[in-house]
Amino acid sequence: MYAGHLLALAVAIVGGVAAAPAFADGAPVYEGYDAFWKTLPDPVFGAADERPLDDPQSFQDHAFRAWGPIPADGARLAAGQHRVEILGPDITIDRRVFKFAHAKVFAGEVASEPGVDARLFVGARNVCVQGAAPSASGTAQRHVHVALVTDPFTRLARRYDLPSLFGSCLALTRAAAGGLRFPEGAYHATDGAAVDDGVDFRVWLLRGGAFSKTPRVLKLRFPEPGSVYRFQVSAP
């Protein structure tokens, strides 16, 4: 798998697109995006960071979900304990509300509450919530809203809403020079083709509260055009 990731990094070159995708000998076929994201080095979140959410409850016409102990009225949680609540598009961490309206939002993304597939990841320095909107159907289910809160347990906490096409908290990685990397997906189709044959993921950097584009592009191609959850990494 690590060799597969090295190939992914090798294709991080901006340039012309070949008429047809080429694959390295023995390139793995990934069944789903999380399988690929888990091969990236320096991940922000791992499997051990995923937290079980309570079953959804209805509150103010929105699904309410939570993780962590409920503090007594007026009391604080014990040291090392935390509580995360999700209501509509907003996230509450240890009684501090992080509204979508006050977040730094990637261009084109809109407010969305995670549906029944909501997932929560809690690390020492970051909290991430992902999920497709409850109303999503068809191709819209490919958009998984990702809300990241950095430094969530400090006064420096800030929320960011990231690109949603095949989005995942597991796609976030740490940059060597500081900051976090995240992908922005766009469908790819060979000239003249009627069906998409892959996805190109432009890698962005989140650092100092700002988004900046990097030259890195991860090119994933579908062995069967239109089968979007089964893919290989394309060679340059």
C-alpha positions as CSV (number, residue, x, y, z in Angstrom):
1,M,0.0,0.0,0.0
2,Y,2.8,2.4,0.8
3,A,4.2,1.8,-2.7
4,G,0.8,2.8,-4.0
5,H,1.0,6.0,-2.1
6,L,4.4,6.9,-3.5
7,L,2.9,6.5,-6.9
8,A,0.1,8.9,-5.9
9,L,2.7,11.5,-4.9
10,A,4.6,11.0,-8.2
11,V,1.6,12.1,-10.2
12,A,1.3,15.4,-8.3
13,I,2.4,17.3,-11.4
14,V,0.3,19.9,-13.2
15,G,0.4,19.4,-16.9
16,G,-1.3,18.0,-19.9
17,V,-3.8,15.1,-19.6
18,A,-3.1,12.0,-21.6
19,A,-5.8,10.8,-24.0
20,A,-6.2,7.6,-21.9
21,P,-5.1,6.8,-18.3
22,A,-1.9,4.7,-17.9
23,F,-1.4,2.6,-14.8
24,A,1.8,1.3,-13.3
25,D,2.3,-2.5,-13.4
26,G,0.6,-4.0,-10.4
27,A,-1.0,-0.7,-9.3
28,P,-3.6,-1.6,-6.7
29,V,-7.3,-1.2,-7.3
30,Y,-9.0,0.7,-4.5
31,E,-12.5,-0.2,-3.4
32,G,-13.7,3.2,-1.9
33,Y,-11.9,6.4,-1.1
34,D,-11.1,5.7,2.5
35,A,-9.1,2.7,1.4
36,F,-6.9,5.2,-0.5
37,W,-6.8,7.9,2.1
38,K,-5.6,5.5,4.7
39,T,-2.4,5.0,2.6
40,L,-1.4,8.6,2.8
41,P,1.6,9.4,5.2
42,D,1.3,11.7,8.2
43,P,-2.5,11.5,8.6
44,V,-4.3,13.9,10.9
45,F,-6.7,11.2,12.0
46,G,-6.5,7.4,12.2
47,A,-9.0,4.7,12.9
48,A,-8.4,5.0,16.6
49,D,-9.6,8.6,16.5
50,E,-13.1,7.8,15.4
51,R,-15.7,8.2,18.1
52,P,-19.1,6.4,18.3
53,L,-22.0,8.9,18.0
54,D,-25.3,8.4,19.8
55,D,-28.2,7.4,17.8
56,P,-29.9,10.3,16.0
57,Q,-32.6,12.2,17.9
58,S,-34.9,14.8,16.5
59,F,-34.5,18.3,17.9
60,Q,-35.9,21.5,16.4
61,D,-36.5,19.6,13.1
62,H,-32.8,18.6,12.9
63,A,-31.0,15.4,13.8
64,F,-29.1,15.8,17.0
65,R,-26.1,13.5,17.7
66,A,-23.5,13.5,20.3
67,W,-20.4,11.8,21.8
68,G,-19.0,12.1,25.3
69,P,-20.2,12.4,28.9
70,I,-22.9,14.9,29.8
71,P,-21.6,17.3,32.4
72,A,-23.7,18.2,35.4
73,D,-25.4,21.5,35.4
74,G,-22.8,24.2,35.9
75,A,-20.0,21.7,36.2
76,R,-17.0,21.1,34.0
77,L,-16.0,17.8,32.5
78,A,-13.1,16.0,34.2
79,A,-9.6,16.5,32.9
80,G,-9.2,14.8,29.6
81,Q,-12.9,14.3,28.9
82,H,-14.7,16.1,26.1
83,R,-18.2,16.2,24.6
84,V,-19.1,16.9,21.0
85,E,-22.7,17.7,19.9
86,I,-23.9,18.0,16.3
87,L,-27.1,19.8,15.6
88,G,-27.9,20.8,12.0
89,P,-24.8,22.4,10.4
90,D,-23.4,23.5,13.7
91,I,-21.0,21.7,16.1
92,T,-20.6,22.2,19.8
93,I,-17.4,21.2,21.6
94,D,-17.3,21.4,25.4
95,R,-20.2,23.8,25.3
96,R,-18.6,26.1,22.8
97,V,-20.6,26.4,19.6
98,F,-18.9,26.5,16.2
99,K,-21.5,27.7,13.7
100,F,-21.2,27.2,9.9
101,A,-22.0,30.9,9.5
102,H,-18.8,31.8,11.4
103,A,-16.5,29.3,9.8
104,K,-13.9,29.8,7.0
105,V,-15.6,27.9,4.2
106,F,-14.0,26.6,1.0
107,A,-15.4,28.2,-2.1
108,G,-18.6,26.6,-3.3
109,E,-19.4,24.8,-0.1
110,V,-22.8,25.4,1.5
111,A,-24.2,24.7,5.0
112,S,-25.0,21.0,5.4
113,E,-25.9,18.8,8.4
114,P,-24.5,15.3,8.4
115,G,-27.0,12.6,7.9
116,V,-27.3,9.1,9.2
117,D,-23.8,8.3,7.9
118,A,-22.2,11.0,10.2
119,R,-18.8,10.2,11.5
120,L,-16.8,11.9,14.2
121,F,-13.0,12.0,14.7
122,V,-11.4,13.4,17.8
123,G,-7.7,13.9,18.1
124,A,-5.5,15.7,20.6
125,R,-5.3,18.8,18.4
126,N,-8.2,18.5,15.9
127,V,-11.9,17.5,15.7
128,C,-13.6,16.5,12.4
129,V,-17.2,15.8,11.5
130,Q,-18.2,14.3,8.1
131,G,-21.4,13.2,6.5
132,A,-23.7,13.5,3.5
133,A,-26.7,15.7,3.8
134,P,-29.9,13.8,4.8
135,S,-31.6,15.0,1.6
136,A,-28.8,13.8,-0.6
137,S,-29.7,11.2,-3.2
138,G,-28.1,9.9,-6.4
139,T,-24.8,11.6,-7.3
140,A,-25.3,14.1,-4.5
141,Q,-24.4,11.3,-2.0
142,R,-20.8,11.6,-3.3
143,H,-20.6,14.9,-1.6
144,V,-19.5,14.3,2.0
145,H,-19.3,17.5,4.0
146,V,-16.2,17.8,6.1
147,A,-16.1,20.3,9.0
148,L,-12.7,20.6,10.8
149,V,-12.1,22.4,14.1
150,T,-8.5,23.0,14.8
151,D,-7.1,23.6,18.3
152,P,-10.7,22.7,19.6
153,F,-9.9,22.6,23.3
154,T,-8.1,26.0,23.4
155,R,-9.0,29.7,22.9
156,L,-7.4,29.4,19.4
157,A,-10.1,27.0,18.2
158,R,-11.4,27.7,14.7
159,R,-13.8,25.9,12.3
160,Y,-13.1,25.2,8.6
161,D,-15.5,23.6,6.1
162,L,-13.6,21.8,3.3
163,P,-14.3,20.4,-0.2
164,S,-17.0,17.8,-0.2
165,L,-16.7,15.7,-3.3
166,F,-15.7,12.3,-1.9
167,G,-14.7,14.2,1.2
168,S,-13.3,12.5,4.3
169,C,-11.7,13.4,7.6
170,L,-9.2,10.6,6.8
171,A,-8.0,12.5,3.7
172,L,-6.4,15.2,5.9
173,T,-2.6,15.0,6.3
174,R,0.1,17.0,8.1
175,A,2.4,19.2,6.1
176,A,6.1,19.0,6.9
177,A,6.5,22.7,7.1
178,G,3.4,23.1,9.3
179,G,-0.3,23.2,8.6
180,L,-2.6,20.6,7.2
181,R,-3.2,19.4,3.7
182,F,-6.7,18.5,2.2
183,P,-7.9,17.5,-1.3
184,E,-10.3,19.2,-3.6
185,G,-11.9,16.7,-6.0
186,A,-13.0,17.4,-9.6
187,Y,-14.3,14.8,-12.1
188,H,-12.1,14.0,-15.1
189,A,-13.3,12.9,-18.5
190,T,-11.1,12.1,-21.6
191,D,-11.8,14.6,-24.4
192,G,-14.9,13.6,-26.3
193,A,-16.0,11.0,-23.6
194,A,-19.6,11.1,-22.4
195,V,-18.8,9.5,-19.0
196,D,-16.3,10.5,-16.4
197,D,-13.3,8.2,-16.2
198,G,-11.8,9.5,-13.0
199,V,-11.3,12.1,-10.3
200,D,-8.4,14.6,-10.0
201,F,-7.7,15.7,-6.4
202,R,-5.9,19.1,-6.1
203,V,-4.1,19.2,-2.8
204,W,-4.5,22.4,-0.8
205,L,-2.7,23.7,2.3
206,L,-4.4,25.1,5.4
207,R,-2.0,27.1,7.3
208,G,-2.3,30.3,9.4
209,G,-6.0,30.4,8.9
210,A,-5.8,30.5,5.1
211,F,-6.3,28.1,2.2
212,S,-3.5,28.0,-0.4
213,K,-3.3,25.8,-3.6
214,T,-0.3,23.5,-4.0
215,P,0.9,22.1,-7.4
216,R,0.2,18.6,-6.2
217,V,-2.6,16.7,-8.0
218,L,-3.6,13.1,-7.2
219,K,-5.0,11.5,-10.4
220,L,-7.4,8.6,-9.8
221,R,-8.9,6.7,-12.7
222,F,-11.8,4.3,-12.9
223,P,-11.1,1.0,-14.7
224,E,-14.8,0.9,-15.5
225,P,-15.9,4.5,-16.4
226,G,-18.8,5.6,-14.3
227,S,-17.9,3.2,-11.5
228,V,-16.8,5.9,-9.2
229,Y,-15.9,4.0,-6.1
230,R,-13.4,1.6,-7.8
231,F,-10.2,3.2,-9.0
232,Q,-6.5,3.1,-9.5
233,V,-3.8,5.8,-9.3
234,S,-2.9,7.0,-12.7
235,A,0.7,7.4,-13.9
236,P,1.7,10.9,-15.2
